[in-house]
């Protein structure tokens, strides 16, 4: 079932790349390898990939820049950052730039394969969920989940993959309270208490796009101590 | 950027504090002198015996000494603070570079072990994986050795720890020979090396160390040449020294970074450089080794993307610094090679 899934592996360490290629091929994925940043960009321009595994410390062009190029071409391609850089600021930068997941070296093979699987599954979920209803409207806002562009009032915004997924998840659970942890697990595929701030940052951005007054939101409200709730019809009394 | 701002802030605080001290000192002397004059004028009339000038002068002098000493100790604190800040920066660099260099081979070893643990791997693949793991183990070993070696070097245990294998050689032949050996150990494809010039003198060299220097320089030239590395080596003789120049057509070094590259754990970030890996120790080693030989290394680069030239100056045995060189030779006789220098 994985045979039609193409993975681009961007890794400059030969020894690691050979092992990863072997394992991903054994899982049935079609693997293409790029050994540096420029080669990765070339591959991205010339062919389509279902998922990209990306190192950060790359020759010629670093992984962050490659991630930006990927996002510019297709906002929906899942990106898994695989790097030796463990600092929190790198993780946050990676996630904010639009990477879907962040795994640090040394890593466990099973974990990597599970995450790859999870990311592909979420991509599929998103695709199916948005195929039924690619355009969603609330208030003055119109969101096209297919190409991630939105009209908010009279301005046009481009969402990142995570912003879109987060919004989609909130909309799918309209009028229900969702916790930060749930959002992290479902949207980011992370099971961690540390990075709940990431959720807050993304919510803040969504509010900036869609709320006329982000300080006093009407659509995406915080429920103190629990999480967030989305309402397409702003209620009067709360 | 932030680091230099920190430094400026520290200097500012230091200068302000010193100024405050000297102002205080001035005020104090002024206060003393005016009081003294007043006392002389008034006291003489009222009661002549209260003027005991000598003790007062002792008080003045000891006060000034105290203030000057405070000021000196403040300077010392400032100097040490700066040194400490520098160490912290080095430490940060060390963590960033070395942790990456350690984790990369480690993660690939782990990957192969887990792969073989997880599923049956065909025999030929097994063989390939084992070889790759061995390669990574070797890399780890080399890295750990160089870090340990560095710390023994720092502690000035050089005399006993490092091999003394210095002998008198004909400079031209030994250098060509060592360059040849170093090149044959490189597996990089597409490098081309030319050696020009001729030196006609003798030199005292530890050939293992010299090989490390040359391998490091070749390695750098290959690493920092985006295309095929072209290395030109030129030999020439001066009055007291002879020179080996290493030129490449690589990414070059911006003038403001040219001094830094020889520092420990220092790596210059240049997005154009084709290889971003390294511990930041290579050129530090090179500089130290050249210094043991009584020589000097310098770097020249017209700037980014205009190639780099390293120039090594080594003393000619016949004419220069006999005492130092002879000591090396004497020690080489005394200590048989105590430790094999790993140069891989």
Interface residues (C-beta under 8 A of the other chain):
Chain A: X12 X13 X15 X16 X18 X19 X20 X22 X23 X26 X36 X57 X58 X59 X60 X61 X62 X84 X85 X86 X105 X106 X107 X108 X109 X110
Chain B: X99 X100 X103 X104 X105 X106 X107 X108 X110 X111 X112 X114 X115 X118 X119 X125 X128 X129 X132 X135 X136 X226 X271 X272 X273 X274 X275 X276 X277
